[in-house]
Amino acid sequence: MRIMETNIGTDLSCTADIFNFTKGRFVTNEQHELAQRHRTFNVRELAQHAARSVKADRCLSIRKYPDGMYNRVLLFSMDNGKEVVAKIPNPNSGQPHLTTASEVATMKFAREVLRTPLPEEYAWSSRAQETLVGAEFILMEKMNGVELEHFSPGMKIQDRLEVVKAIAEYQKSWASVSFDKFGSL
């Protein structure tokens, strides 16, 4: 897993990796595929939004996590010890306003109605032209924890069963809801 980290004091405008897809390669039409995942935005402005969202004076560092096919994820570390996750959709992720607004609504519904432990959204914008960031974004709480893949190989069978039961309870909750229309929340 490649994680890029930069100090907020450096010139972020020339840090191309923050704007480019860096996770892998494409067998066909690579330039087109990379262009579909290239997203420029004002990193300093996003860092300032993130700092304000957790009542910090400033952002100390930014880490870029490995790219997803449809999103870019950054971790902002603040001077008050808080960390903020920023999610910025790539141009290929769907209709910009609807994709971001629906994701925020879905997370809120799953957290508040279905009682699924999900991060709290601190701030978000589904309209790139309405902020100086220049891109849609979601700023959210960083959830603590360890991915299951890191410790499951050494787990006892009873512990694995408990994990499966917990996952099944979430799935039961999600399946218990039905809507009379289809589409986004």
Disulfide bonds with the S-S distance in Angstrom:
none
